[in-house]
Amino acid sequence: MKLFSYLSRHRIAVLLIFALLVGQAICDLALPRFTSDLVDVGIVQSGVEHAAPEALTADSRELADVLLSPDERALLDRAYRADGQGVYRLTDEGRAERAALDDALGPVLMLAHAPAAQRQRVDQVVDQVRAGSLDADRARLMVRQDLGASGADPSIERAAVLSAAGAELQAAGVSLDDTRMAYLLRTGGVMMGFVLASGALSVLVGLVAARTGARIGHDLRQQLFERVTAFSEADVQSFSVASLITRGTNDIQQIQNMTVMLLRMVLYAPILAVGGMIMVARTDLSLSWIIGLAIACVLAVGVVLMALVVPRFKLMQKLIDRVNLVAREMITGLPVVRAFGRQGHEQARFDEASAALMRTQLFTSRALAFMMPTMMLVMSGATVLIMAFGSEAVDAGSIQPGSLIAFISYAMVIVMSFLMLGMLGFVLPRSQVAGTRIDEVLSHAVSVADAPDALAGAFCSQEGARIEFRNVSFTYPDSDRPALRDASFVAEPGSTTAIIGSTGSGKSTVISLIERFYDVSEGAVLVDGVDVRRVRLSELRAQLGYVPQRAYLFSGTMASNIAGQVSGGDGPAPVPGPGPDPDLDADSGGDGPGPAPDAAADLPRVREAARIAQAHDFIQAREGGYASEVAQGGSNVSGGQRQRIAIARALARDARALLFDDSFSALDYRTDAALRRALADRRAGVTLLIVAQRVATVLNADRIVVLDEGRVVGVGTHAQLMEDCQAYREIALSQLSADEMRGGRHE
Ligand SMILES: Nc1ncnc2c1ncn2[C@@H]1O[C@H](COP(=O)(O)OP(=O)(O)OP(=O)(O)O)[C@@H](O)[C@H]1O
């Protein structure tokens, strides 16, 4: 159970919630008892709570003197004082000993206010006691048996005693209206206190549960993000980007919602059920079978619904993935969709995915919508049954109306708590699906990772790196055709090595293998003579400056993009403050999505890199200069500008080898030439690996590697290859004029 394993990390919060819920249950379960008291004591007994009334008539006092034991008489003497008008008033001392007083006076008052027929017999017994022919204890028992008050439901006996006490009060001249109102206000007030306490506890539970849910969501997002950033290209492909996004958002949200629900409702249910059962056991057990029947119905409905709905939940997450995938593809490729008039087709594709999701959601919603009315039917049915059987008991005098109302309330509490437990059947599978999907990502073995015995400090040279491909073969994970076959070549330190070949010949693959985005299938890639699989990834990549084929920029500023710091913000860049050099305005971006402090500190390096990459002039020309805003994905700069910023980013780090993956093709010839000149001047000593389509770009390279269908078909200078490499000659002839080819040096 994934949800429980997430919760186990928040034990203290769960224990706190449990304690709060117990408190809430105590308050909630007290309420039906108060209702019962309001009806049975407040309304039926006019608020008379005690057998020993506040006021006693002289007649009853006299009767008590006859029937009570000497100890009880002494108690009575302490408890009541004559007020001089023929009425005895309860003293504070009497109130303090109320329980004993109730026991003593209850039977006496029942005798005093017995119906006329029985009263005659009482008088006879009293006379006998007075005459000394009957023992007082025995007389009391006899009279109580005659009244038939013993043996009945204790609450009924109590009711009889209280009504006698009420009659006594009236006889003593006390208004029962006042007693009733005082009782109703007092008990109602206490009841309201319990309601408020229950509400306050419920709010506290809600707060702690929401916090726990939010923390679990936050932690999972964090873990997932960390994991995904460690993924290789192949790992990402194995899940699909859309699915990773759904898992990181929708699935985690599911877990978060379910956690709150579990803590607030499902944890409360067993507490409430047990408490309700205890209360029912104390009220009356003869109608418990109705509660059992209702629970059985609730569980049966729950099981049927679960069988229908749970399989759909799993399907639903997959359908959300699909909707995300189609939407993402359509939005990313919107210009192409428009240009080729594919709106209708894309719309239909999206509708299909969306409709499938809608159908599944509708099915589950309908099934769940059916649940509530069915449950209400079960509960109402149970209420009617309890009323029907309970009224007989009320009629027979074995239960009071208020107690019946309390019984119904407790029965509903028990049934409701089983209903909530039944919800667990829906909640858990759903969160299980989401949890499994998240777990799949978290436990996915990253295909390219540091080896346990990875070498640290493998690179200590400051010179250009030596890169060697030794009999490298490589096949992409989802492909059966090798992208590289037995490729061998060396890029010497400080030299420029170009890689050229037709499309799909494996040029980008070469760069990917050096950066270790993938691991070779056979052979080895060596940097400074060390197999790249044996060194730490971070160390390897620190040696390399990489410019991808499709330049990607992050939201932030020009400076933060070149400095390689992702700002994460997508708001506008800070407005540059006044300053002599607009470049340095980047310094002002301290806390916004502008350049991070490091980017500002690195500004000279950033500007130098931008100058080499031929990006300085156009950045300067922009309002805000290096602090000017770059939109997400670099959508507010041109393709060529984007490429130059990406080149500057690679140059800004102190790399020992620069890998350009077809990075010059988006540049015009002049910029391309100027960039290569600047590179030769300012980055001398750094190994350059240039993947290119244009022969003009590679003409002056120290070494050109020609690839054809993944095989190295030629290695040499332009002149050598023109002599002895057919594939190179064909490419060159298709691109260069005779002059250019003869001249060799080209700019
Ligand atoms: N992620 C991938 N999964 C499966 N096959 C791939 C993947 N990337 C590339 N390939 C295949 O590997 C082969 C070499 O691709 P690569 O991108 O290295 O070619 P390239 O020479 O850089 O092409 P271009 O000049 O068009 O960029 C191609 O046949 C391509 O279809």
The ligand as an ORCA input file, in Angstrom:
! r2SCAN-3c Opt
* xyz 0 1
  N      16.576      8.521    -30.261
  C      16.691      7.707    -31.316
  N      16.062      6.509    -31.272
  C      16.184      5.653    -32.315
  N      16.878      5.907    -33.425
  C      17.510      7.087    -33.530
  C      17.434      8.042    -32.481
  N      18.153      9.118    -32.834
  C      18.657      8.845    -34.061
  N      18.264      7.634    -34.474
  C      18.657      6.964    -35.731
  O      20.051      6.804    -35.711
  C      20.620      7.099    -36.984
  C      21.689      8.196    -36.833
  O      21.090      9.368    -36.352
  P      21.875     10.714    -36.115
  O      20.961     11.668    -35.485
  O      23.143     10.412    -35.434
  O      22.175     11.155    -37.614
  P      22.849     12.498    -38.150
  O      23.917     12.076    -39.032
  O      23.159     13.396    -37.023
  O      21.640     13.089    -38.987
  P      21.296     14.619    -39.294
  O      22.405     15.155    -40.116
  O      20.028     14.519    -40.052
  O      21.156     15.284    -37.985
  C      19.462      7.529    -37.878
  O      19.116      6.450    -38.675
  C      18.347      7.839    -36.927
  O      17.116      7.484    -37.491
*
